[in-house]
Amino acid sequence: MRRYSISSLHRRVATLKHLDNFLVLKGFNRPNSLTNSLLKEFIAEKDSKGRASVIAYVTKLWDEEHWLKIAYFPSICRKSKPGIIKSIPEEVLHQVYENFDLFPPPLERLFRLQLVLGCRIREMRIMPRQCLKQEGNQWFLLRWIAKQQHWKFYQIHHLVAELIQEQQRCIDTELGSDSDFDKLFCKVSTASRDGAPNQGRFGGALLYFPEMLSQAIIDGWLRDFSEKVDLKDKYGNKFELQSHM
């Protein structure tokens, strides 16, 4: 049986909820009344690439399970040639630094560490809780080397070590020093569905969970941070932060 990540399932469920709202507003209440043009209109409304992949998947699933057969014809997507990975322009990075304190402390530490270490976000997500060692006055950080598929200690500045120790103390306080959770960063949430007061993403009560911080949660915080700060490049264009940057 094919497996899917939790973030993929959440994305598909969210898209189907948006489709339900879309159909209600359009006055459609019968599944058999769905048409190719109507689904294309829904896809074009927002985030066409993400919605298109979900609609292509679910219409095929409905047909295979004999739930609903719809004459849906997905658009042909041509893969573009690989380009240079986007980086954060200097003027945008300055805006990020000025507003770092909008993030809850654990995520602020995560993004600061990612910037100073120059590592991938996945490396930050799987970084072990006990990742530091000291030899004399020198500090070393245990990092995952993806290309070589092994862990290795790298020497770091003592201020970087202090930032990591601050995060370790945070995990000890929120999850307990005797917790079996073994990652440096855990899942944090201000969402009402997780039991937090409905006070919005920023400024709300922060809940901690003994689970690995997901890519979807990180992407959500970066997207909302970009909107709240109104990040713009030097040409006045809106800029959306992404974790690979």
VEXDREN-2710 file (C-alpha; in Angstrom, 1 decimal):
% VEXDREN-2710
k/r/px/py/pz
1/MET/0.0/0.0/0.0
2/ARG/1.4/3.4/-0.9
3/ARG/2.1/5.7/2.0
4/TYR/1.6/9.5/2.2
5/SER/3.0/12.0/4.7
6/ILE/0.7/13.6/7.2
7/SER/1.3/17.0/5.6
8/SER/0.1/15.7/2.2
9/LEU/-3.0/14.3/3.8
10/HIS/-3.7/17.6/5.6
11/ARG/-3.2/19.5/2.4
12/ARG/-5.7/17.3/0.5
13/VAL/-8.3/17.5/3.2
14/ALA/-7.9/21.3/3.4
15/THR/-8.3/21.5/-0.4
16/LEU/-11.5/19.4/-0.3
17/LYS/-12.9/21.7/2.4
18/HIS/-12.2/24.7/0.2
19/LEU/-13.9/22.9/-2.7
20/ASP/-16.9/22.2/-0.5
21/ASN/-17.2/25.9/0.3
22/PHE/-16.7/26.9/-3.3
23/LEU/-19.5/24.6/-4.5
24/VAL/-21.9/25.9/-1.8
25/LEU/-21.3/29.4/-2.9
26/LYS/-21.9/28.3/-6.5
27/GLY/-25.1/26.7/-5.5
28/PHE/-24.1/23.1/-6.4
29/ASN/-25.3/20.5/-4.0
30/ARG/-25.2/17.3/-6.1
31/PRO/-21.9/15.5/-6.8
32/ASN/-23.0/14.4/-10.2
33/SER/-23.3/18.1/-11.3
34/LEU/-19.6/18.6/-11.0
35/THR/-18.1/19.4/-14.4
36/ASN/-14.6/19.7/-15.8
37/SER/-15.0/23.5/-16.3
38/LEU/-16.3/24.0/-12.7
39/LEU/-13.3/22.1/-11.3
40/LYS/-10.9/24.1/-13.5
41/GLU/-12.6/27.3/-12.2
42/PHE/-11.9/26.2/-8.6
43/ILE/-8.3/25.4/-9.4
44/ALA/-7.7/28.7/-11.1
45/GLU/-9.2/30.6/-8.1
46/LYS/-6.0/30.2/-6.0
47/ASP/-2.8/28.2/-5.9
48/SER/-3.6/26.4/-9.2
49/LYS/-0.6/24.0/-9.0
50/GLY/-1.4/22.7/-5.5
51/ARG/-5.1/22.5/-6.1
52/ALA/-4.6/20.8/-9.5
53/SER/-2.6/18.0/-8.1
54/VAL/-5.2/17.3/-5.3
55/ILE/-8.1/17.4/-7.7
56/ALA/-6.3/15.1/-10.1
57/TYR/-5.7/12.7/-7.3
58/VAL/-9.2/12.7/-5.7
59/THR/-11.1/12.4/-9.0
60/LYS/-9.1/9.4/-9.9
61/LEU/-9.6/7.9/-6.4
62/TRP/-13.4/8.5/-6.6
63/ASP/-13.5/6.7/-10.0
64/GLU/-11.4/3.8/-8.9
65/GLU/-13.5/3.3/-5.7
66/HIS/-16.7/3.7/-7.8
67/TRP/-17.9/6.6/-5.7
68/LEU/-18.2/9.2/-8.4
69/LYS/-17.2/9.4/-12.0
70/ILE/-16.4/12.9/-13.3
71/ALA/-15.1/13.9/-16.7
72/TYR/-12.1/15.8/-15.4
73/PHE/-9.2/16.5/-17.8
74/PRO/-6.2/17.8/-15.9
75/SER/-4.0/20.4/-17.7
76/ILE/-0.7/19.1/-18.9
77/CYS/2.1/20.5/-16.7
78/ARG/5.4/21.0/-18.4
79/LYS/8.4/20.7/-16.1
80/SER/10.6/23.7/-16.3
81/LYS/14.3/23.4/-16.5
82/PRO/16.1/23.4/-13.2
83/GLY/17.1/26.9/-12.3
84/ILE/19.1/28.6/-9.5
85/ILE/17.6/28.1/-6.1
86/LYS/16.2/31.4/-4.8
87/SER/18.0/33.1/-2.0
88/ILE/16.8/35.9/0.3
89/PRO/17.7/39.4/-1.1
90/GLU/19.7/41.5/1.2
91/GLU/16.9/44.1/1.7
92/VAL/14.4/41.3/2.6
93/LEU/16.9/39.7/5.0
94/HIS/17.1/43.0/6.8
95/GLN/13.4/43.1/7.2
96/VAL/13.5/39.5/8.6
97/TYR/16.2/40.4/11.1
98/GLU/14.2/43.4/12.3
99/ASN/11.0/41.3/12.9
100/PHE/12.5/38.0/14.2
101/ASP/10.9/38.6/17.6
102/LEU/7.5/38.0/16.0
103/PHE/8.3/34.3/16.0
104/PRO/7.8/32.3/19.2
105/PRO/11.2/31.8/20.8
106/PRO/11.8/28.2/19.7
107/LEU/11.2/29.1/16.0
108/GLU/13.2/32.2/16.3
109/ARG/16.1/30.1/17.6
110/LEU/15.6/27.5/14.8
111/PHE/15.7/30.1/12.0
112/ARG/18.6/32.0/13.5
113/LEU/20.5/28.7/13.8
114/GLN/19.7/27.7/10.3
115/LEU/21.0/31.1/9.0
116/VAL/24.2/31.0/10.9
117/LEU/24.9/27.3/10.2
118/GLY/23.8/27.5/6.6
119/CYS/22.1/24.1/6.7
120/ARG/18.9/22.6/5.2
121/ILE/15.7/22.9/7.2
122/ARG/15.5/19.1/7.4
123/GLU/18.8/19.0/9.2
124/MET/17.4/21.4/11.8
125/ARG/14.3/19.3/12.2
126/ILE/16.2/16.1/13.0
127/MET/19.0/17.7/15.0
128/PRO/19.3/15.6/18.3
129/ARG/18.4/17.2/21.6
130/GLN/21.9/16.3/22.9
131/CYS/23.9/17.6/20.0
132/LEU/26.7/19.6/21.9
133/LYS/30.0/18.6/23.2
134/GLN/32.8/20.7/24.8
135/GLU/36.5/20.1/24.7
136/GLY/38.3/22.6/26.7
137/ASN/37.1/26.0/25.6
138/GLN/35.9/24.7/22.2
139/TRP/32.3/23.7/21.3
140/PHE/31.2/21.2/18.8
141/LEU/27.8/20.5/17.2
142/LEU/26.6/17.1/15.9
143/ARG/25.2/17.5/12.4
144/TRP/23.8/15.2/9.8
145/ILE/25.7/15.1/6.6
146/ALA/23.1/14.1/4.0
147/LYS/25.5/13.5/1.1
148/GLN/27.6/11.1/3.2
149/GLN/24.7/9.8/5.2
150/HIS/26.4/10.0/8.6
151/TRP/26.6/12.3/11.7
152/LYS/29.7/14.4/12.3
153/PHE/30.8/17.0/14.9
154/TYR/31.6/20.5/13.7
155/GLN/33.3/23.2/15.7
156/ILE/31.0/26.2/16.4
157/HIS/31.3/29.6/18.0
158/HIS/30.5/29.7/21.7
159/LEU/27.5/32.1/21.0
160/VAL/26.0/29.5/18.8
161/ALA/26.5/26.9/21.5
162/GLU/24.7/29.3/23.9
163/LEU/21.7/29.6/21.6
164/ILE/21.5/25.8/21.4
165/GLN/21.7/25.5/25.1
166/GLU/18.9/28.0/25.4
167/GLN/16.8/25.7/23.2
168/GLN/17.8/22.6/25.2
169/ARG/16.6/24.3/28.4
170/CYS/13.3/25.2/26.7
171/ILE/12.7/21.6/25.8
172/ASP/13.6/20.5/29.3
173/THR/11.1/23.0/30.8
174/GLU/8.2/22.4/28.4
175/LEU/8.5/18.6/27.9
176/GLY/10.4/17.7/31.1
177/SER/14.1/16.9/31.5
178/ASP/13.2/13.2/31.7
179/SER/11.2/13.2/28.5
180/ASP/12.1/10.6/25.9
181/PHE/11.7/13.1/23.1
182/ASP/15.2/13.2/21.5
183/LYS/15.0/16.2/19.0
184/LEU/16.3/19.7/19.6
185/PHE/13.1/21.2/18.2
186/CYS/9.6/19.9/18.9
187/LYS/6.2/20.7/17.4
188/VAL/4.8/24.0/18.6
189/SER/1.3/25.3/17.9
190/THR/-1.0/28.3/18.5
191/ALA/-3.9/26.6/16.7
192/SER/-7.2/26.2/18.4
193/ARG/-7.5/22.6/16.9
194/ASP/-4.5/21.7/19.1
195/GLY/-6.2/23.2/22.2
196/ALA/-4.7/26.7/22.2
197/PRO/-6.9/29.8/22.7
198/ASN/-8.1/31.2/19.4
199/GLN/-5.8/34.2/19.4
200/GLY/-4.1/33.9/16.0
201/ARG/-0.7/32.7/14.9
202/PHE/1.3/35.5/16.5
203/GLY/0.9/36.5/20.1
204/GLY/-1.2/33.5/21.0
205/ALA/-0.4/31.0/23.7
206/LEU/2.2/28.5/22.5
207/LEU/1.7/24.8/23.0
208/TYR/4.5/22.2/23.0
209/PHE/4.2/18.6/21.8
210/PRO/6.7/15.7/22.0
211/GLU/6.7/15.3/18.2
212/MET/9.1/16.3/15.5
213/LEU/8.5/19.7/14.0
214/SER/6.9/19.1/10.6
215/GLN/7.8/20.8/7.3
216/ALA/4.1/21.9/7.0
217/ILE/4.2/23.8/10.3
218/ILE/7.4/25.5/9.4
219/ASP/6.1/26.5/6.0
220/GLY/2.9/27.9/7.6
221/TRP/4.8/30.1/10.0
222/LEU/7.1/31.4/7.2
223/ARG/4.1/32.2/5.0
224/ASP/2.2/34.0/7.7
225/PHE/5.3/35.8/8.8
226/SER/5.8/37.1/5.3
227/GLU/2.3/38.4/5.2
228/LYS/2.3/40.0/8.6
229/VAL/5.6/41.8/8.1
230/ASP/4.6/42.5/4.5
231/LEU/8.0/41.5/3.1
232/LYS/9.0/43.2/-0.1
233/ASP/12.0/43.3/-2.3
234/LYS/13.7/46.5/-3.6
235/TYR/11.2/46.6/-6.5
236/GLY/8.2/46.7/-4.1
237/ASN/7.2/43.1/-5.0
238/LYS/5.8/40.9/-2.2
239/PHE/8.3/38.3/-1.1
240/GLU/7.3/35.0/0.5
241/LEU/9.9/33.3/2.7
242/GLN/10.5/29.6/2.0
243/SER/12.5/27.2/4.2
244/HIS/15.0/26.2/1.5
245/MET/16.2/29.8/1.4
END
